[in-house]
Amino acid sequence: MQKNEDFLINLKKIIPSERLLLDEPLANHTTFRIGGPADYFVLPASIGEITEVLKLTKQYEIPVTVLGNGSNVLVLDSGIRGLVIKFGRNMAYIRHDGHRIFAGAGALLSDVSRYAAKHGLTGMEFAIGIPGSIGGSVFMNAGAYEGEMSNIVLSVTAVCQDGSVKRFEKRELEFSYRHSVFHENHCTICEVELQFQNGEHGLIRSKMGDFTTKRETKQPLEVPSAGSTFKRPPGYFAGTLIEQTGLKGLTVGGAQVSPKHAGFIINAGGATAQDVLSLIKEVQRRVYEKHGVMLYPEVRTLGEK
């Protein structure tokens, strides 16, 4: 894409050159290892930088996409037009005050889980193996093993599209299955406040160990994927339906239904986004044909084909 030179000059005044990349391949920033380039790619280090960047993109009418750890997303092969904000280690701080933990949007769920355990705080054991960031997990209300983020989030500090900073209380977050208010308001999650209870250190560690073992034995963690591909249909498990349809190992190009866990589509080597989309469509078709149940993707699709 032809770059807007005025926009770029002003963007460089906000984000130093080592944290501002042009035409950055997003395959480098997603757990699927798939995705074309971002026109502008920034790694912010503060809420102040995010505020200024969003004001600037609004002024120049540059579209904005936010990435956390790049899990649970499929970036299309032509990449993402406009500016991508990636929350990484510069926004990955974790601190606590009593029973509350404050985490930057770029902090990994696994790191926050371990931090909580270290300080004898219980409530987040379920998240130890979810390969996402705190920001992304709140956006999607991520969950596993009968726990989900809505159970522990107390408030969220976000920057809205006009550059204003807003604190959202729990009652304003509109959590439901794999959903939060941020799907509609398009504010950028920057910091999350979490509420915990006192727990026994050994029990917390034991539970986290059990969940980790379950994941490692049942899920294809050794190959690139975006996590669970499909939402759980009411009354069913997506992986079970796919397996019962005989689709384990089904391949389109470099994309494959995991032979280890049918609920995961994996990048078996050189997969394109189009391979993944075609495989999703074929799985949906065959499962519906056999069971009369429509599967809907949990993975978010971003960018241009």
C-alpha positions as CSV (number, residue, x, y, z in Angstrom):
1,M,0.0,0.0,0.0
2,Q,1.1,3.5,-0.8
3,K,2.2,5.1,2.5
4,N,0.8,8.4,3.8
5,E,4.0,10.3,4.3
6,D,2.5,13.0,6.5
7,F,0.9,10.4,8.7
8,L,4.2,8.5,8.9
9,I,6.2,11.6,9.8
10,N,3.8,12.3,12.7
11,L,3.7,8.7,13.8
12,K,7.5,8.7,14.1
13,K,7.2,11.6,16.5
14,I,5.2,9.3,18.8
15,I,6.7,5.8,18.3
16,P,10.5,5.4,18.1
17,S,11.9,3.7,14.9
18,E,12.8,0.5,16.7
19,R,9.1,0.0,17.6
20,L,7.6,1.1,14.3
21,L,7.8,-1.3,11.3
22,L,6.4,-0.9,7.8
23,D,5.0,-3.9,5.7
24,E,5.7,-6.2,8.7
25,P,4.7,-9.8,7.9
26,L,2.0,-10.8,10.4
27,A,2.9,-14.4,10.2
28,N,5.7,-13.4,12.6
29,H,3.2,-12.3,15.1
30,T,0.4,-14.9,15.1
31,T,0.4,-18.4,16.7
32,F,-0.9,-19.8,13.4
33,R,2.3,-18.5,11.7
34,I,0.1,-17.3,8.9
35,G,-0.7,-13.8,7.6
36,G,0.3,-11.1,5.1
37,P,1.9,-7.7,6.0
38,A,0.6,-4.8,8.0
39,D,1.0,-1.4,6.3
40,Y,2.1,0.2,9.7
41,F,3.0,-1.9,12.7
42,V,3.6,-0.4,16.1
43,L,4.6,-1.7,19.5
44,P,3.4,0.8,22.1
45,A,5.1,1.1,25.5
46,S,2.4,3.2,27.4
47,I,-1.2,4.2,27.5
48,G,0.0,7.7,26.6
49,E,1.5,6.4,23.3
50,I,-1.6,4.5,22.5
51,T,-3.7,7.7,23.1
52,E,-1.6,9.7,20.7
53,V,-1.5,7.0,18.0
54,L,-5.3,6.6,18.0
55,K,-5.8,10.4,17.8
56,L,-3.4,10.5,14.9
57,T,-5.1,7.6,13.0
58,K,-8.5,9.3,13.5
59,Q,-7.1,12.5,12.1
60,Y,-5.8,10.7,9.0
61,E,-8.6,8.2,8.8
62,I,-6.2,5.3,9.0
63,P,-7.9,2.0,10.1
64,V,-6.6,0.4,13.3
65,T,-6.4,-3.3,14.2
66,V,-5.2,-4.5,17.7
67,L,-3.2,-7.7,18.2
68,G,-2.3,-9.3,21.5
69,N,-0.3,-12.5,21.5
70,G,-1.7,-13.3,18.0
71,S,-3.6,-16.4,19.2
72,N,-7.2,-17.0,18.3
73,V,-6.8,-15.0,15.0
74,L,-6.3,-15.9,11.4
75,V,-4.7,-13.0,9.4
76,L,-5.6,-13.3,5.7
77,D,-3.0,-13.7,3.0
78,S,-2.9,-10.1,1.8
79,G,-2.4,-8.8,5.3
80,I,-4.0,-5.9,7.1
81,R,-4.5,-2.4,5.7
82,G,-3.8,0.5,7.9
83,L,-2.1,0.3,11.3
84,V,-1.7,-2.7,13.6
85,I,-1.1,-2.1,17.3
86,K,0.7,-5.1,18.8
87,F,0.8,-5.5,22.6
88,G,4.1,-7.1,23.5
89,R,6.6,-7.1,26.3
90,N,6.6,-3.3,26.5
91,M,3.0,-3.5,27.8
92,A,3.4,-6.7,29.8
93,Y,3.9,-5.4,33.3
94,I,2.3,-7.3,36.2
95,R,1.9,-5.9,39.8
96,H,-0.5,-6.6,42.7
97,D,-2.1,-4.8,45.6
98,G,-3.6,-7.2,48.1
99,H,-6.1,-9.5,46.3
100,R,-5.9,-7.4,43.1
101,I,-3.5,-7.9,40.2
102,F,-3.0,-5.2,37.6
103,A,-1.6,-6.4,34.2
104,G,-0.7,-4.6,31.0
105,A,-2.6,-5.8,27.9
106,G,0.5,-7.5,26.6
107,A,1.1,-9.7,29.6
108,L,0.7,-13.4,28.8
109,L,-2.1,-15.3,30.6
110,S,0.4,-18.0,31.7
111,D,2.7,-15.3,33.2
112,V,-0.2,-13.7,35.2
113,S,-1.4,-17.2,36.3
114,R,2.1,-18.0,37.6
115,Y,2.4,-14.6,39.3
116,A,-0.9,-15.1,41.1
117,A,0.2,-18.6,42.2
118,K,3.5,-17.2,43.5
119,H,1.6,-14.8,45.7
120,G,-0.9,-17.4,47.0
121,L,-3.8,-16.0,45.0
122,T,-6.4,-18.3,43.5
123,G,-8.9,-17.9,40.7
124,M,-6.8,-18.0,37.6
125,E,-5.5,-21.5,37.5
126,F,-7.8,-22.3,34.5
127,A,-5.8,-19.9,32.3
128,I,-2.3,-21.4,32.7
129,G,-2.3,-23.0,29.3
130,I,-4.3,-20.5,27.2
131,P,-1.8,-19.1,24.7
132,G,-3.1,-15.5,24.8
133,S,-2.4,-12.1,26.3
134,I,-4.5,-10.5,29.0
135,G,-5.9,-8.0,26.6
136,G,-7.0,-10.6,24.1
137,S,-8.4,-12.8,26.7
138,V,-10.7,-10.1,28.1
139,F,-11.7,-9.1,24.6
140,M,-12.8,-12.7,23.9
141,N,-13.8,-13.6,27.5
142,A,-11.4,-16.6,27.2
143,G,-12.0,-19.6,29.3
144,A,-11.1,-23.2,29.9
145,Y,-11.8,-26.0,32.5
146,E,-15.0,-24.3,33.7
147,G,-13.3,-21.0,34.4
148,E,-13.4,-17.8,32.3
149,M,-12.1,-14.2,32.5
150,S,-15.4,-12.8,33.4
151,N,-15.1,-14.5,36.8
152,I,-12.0,-12.5,37.8
153,V,-12.0,-9.2,35.9
154,L,-12.8,-6.3,38.1
155,S,-12.2,-3.4,35.7
156,V,-10.5,-2.5,32.4
157,T,-8.7,0.7,31.4
158,A,-9.0,1.3,27.6
159,V,-8.4,4.0,25.1
160,C,-11.4,4.7,22.9
161,Q,-11.3,5.7,19.2
162,D,-11.3,9.5,19.9
163,G,-8.2,9.0,22.1
164,S,-10.0,9.3,25.4
165,V,-9.0,7.0,28.3
166,K,-11.9,5.2,30.0
167,R,-12.1,2.8,32.9
168,F,-14.8,0.2,32.4
169,E,-16.3,-1.4,35.6
170,K,-17.2,-5.1,35.6
171,R,-20.9,-4.3,35.1
172,E,-20.1,-2.4,31.9
173,L,-18.1,-5.2,30.2
174,E,-21.1,-7.1,28.9
175,F,-19.3,-10.5,29.2
176,S,-20.9,-13.5,27.6
177,Y,-19.6,-16.6,25.9
178,R,-16.4,-15.5,24.0
179,H,-17.7,-11.9,23.9
180,S,-17.2,-8.6,25.7
181,V,-18.4,-5.0,25.1
182,F,-15.1,-4.3,23.2
183,H,-16.5,-6.1,20.2
184,E,-18.9,-3.3,19.7
185,N,-17.2,-0.2,21.2
186,H,-13.8,-0.8,19.5
187,C,-11.9,0.7,22.5
188,T,-8.4,-0.6,22.9
189,I,-7.8,-2.6,26.1
190,C,-4.6,-1.4,27.8
191,E,-4.7,-2.5,31.4
192,V,-6.8,-5.1,33.3
193,E,-7.6,-5.2,37.0
194,L,-8.2,-8.8,38.3
195,Q,-9.8,-9.9,41.6
196,F,-8.5,-13.0,43.5
197,Q,-8.9,-14.8,46.8
198,N,-6.3,-16.2,49.1
199,G,-5.4,-19.7,48.3
200,E,-3.0,-22.5,49.5
201,H,0.1,-22.4,47.3
202,G,0.5,-26.1,47.0
203,L,-3.2,-26.6,45.9
204,I,-2.9,-23.8,43.4
205,R,0.3,-25.3,41.9
206,S,-1.3,-28.8,41.9
207,K,-4.4,-27.6,40.0
208,M,-2.2,-25.7,37.4
209,G,-0.1,-28.8,37.0
210,D,-3.2,-31.0,36.3
211,F,-4.5,-28.5,33.7
212,T,-1.1,-28.3,32.0
213,T,-0.8,-32.1,31.8
214,K,-4.3,-32.3,30.3
215,R,-3.4,-29.8,27.6
216,E,-0.1,-31.3,26.8
217,T,-1.5,-34.8,26.4
218,K,-4.7,-33.8,24.5
219,Q,-3.9,-30.7,22.4
220,P,-1.5,-30.2,19.5
221,L,0.7,-27.7,21.3
222,E,3.8,-28.7,19.3
223,V,2.5,-27.3,16.0
224,P,1.2,-23.8,15.0
225,S,-2.5,-23.2,15.5
226,A,-4.8,-20.5,16.7
227,G,-6.2,-22.6,19.6
228,S,-9.7,-24.1,19.4
229,T,-11.0,-23.4,16.0
230,F,-14.8,-23.6,16.7
231,K,-17.1,-22.3,19.3
232,R,-18.8,-24.9,21.5
233,P,-22.3,-25.6,20.0
234,P,-25.0,-25.8,22.7
235,G,-25.3,-29.3,24.0
236,Y,-22.2,-30.6,22.1
237,F,-18.4,-30.4,21.9
238,A,-17.1,-29.3,18.5
239,G,-14.1,-31.6,18.6
240,T,-16.2,-34.6,19.3
241,L,-18.6,-33.8,16.4
242,I,-15.7,-33.4,14.1
243,E,-14.0,-36.6,15.2
244,Q,-17.4,-38.5,14.9
245,T,-17.6,-37.3,11.4
246,G,-14.2,-38.9,10.6
247,L,-12.4,-35.7,9.9
248,K,-9.2,-36.1,12.0
249,G,-6.3,-35.6,9.7
250,L,-8.4,-34.0,6.9
251,T,-6.1,-31.7,4.9
252,V,-6.4,-28.7,2.6
253,G,-3.0,-27.5,1.4
254,G,-0.9,-27.0,4.5
255,A,-3.9,-26.8,6.8
256,Q,-5.0,-29.9,8.7
257,V,-7.6,-31.0,11.2
258,S,-5.3,-32.1,14.0
259,P,-4.9,-35.9,14.3
260,K,-4.4,-35.3,18.1
261,H,-7.5,-33.1,18.8
262,A,-10.2,-32.7,16.1
263,G,-11.2,-29.3,17.6
264,F,-7.9,-27.7,16.3
265,I,-7.0,-26.8,12.8
266,I,-3.2,-26.7,12.6
267,N,-0.6,-25.3,10.2
268,A,1.0,-28.6,9.2
269,G,3.5,-26.7,7.1
270,G,3.3,-23.7,4.7
271,A,-0.5,-23.3,5.2
272,T,-2.1,-20.1,3.8
273,A,-5.1,-18.4,5.3
274,Q,-7.1,-19.6,2.3
275,D,-6.2,-23.2,3.1
276,V,-7.5,-22.7,6.6
277,L,-10.7,-21.0,5.5
278,S,-11.4,-23.8,2.9
279,L,-10.8,-26.4,5.6
280,I,-13.1,-24.7,8.0
281,K,-15.8,-24.5,5.4
282,E,-15.4,-28.2,4.5
283,V,-15.6,-29.2,8.2
284,Q,-18.7,-27.1,8.7
285,R,-20.3,-28.7,5.7
286,R,-19.6,-32.3,6.6
287,V,-20.5,-32.0,10.3
288,Y,-23.8,-30.3,9.4
289,E,-24.5,-33.0,6.8
290,K,-23.9,-35.8,9.4
291,H,-25.2,-34.3,12.6
292,G,-27.4,-31.3,11.7
293,V,-25.3,-29.0,13.8
294,M,-23.7,-25.9,12.4
295,L,-20.2,-25.1,13.8
296,Y,-19.2,-21.4,14.0
297,P,-15.5,-20.4,14.1
298,E,-14.1,-19.1,17.4
299,V,-11.0,-17.9,15.5
300,R,-11.3,-14.3,14.4
301,T,-10.5,-13.5,10.8
302,L,-8.6,-10.3,10.2
303,G,-7.4,-8.5,7.0
304,E,-7.8,-8.8,3.3
305,K,-7.9,-12.0,1.2
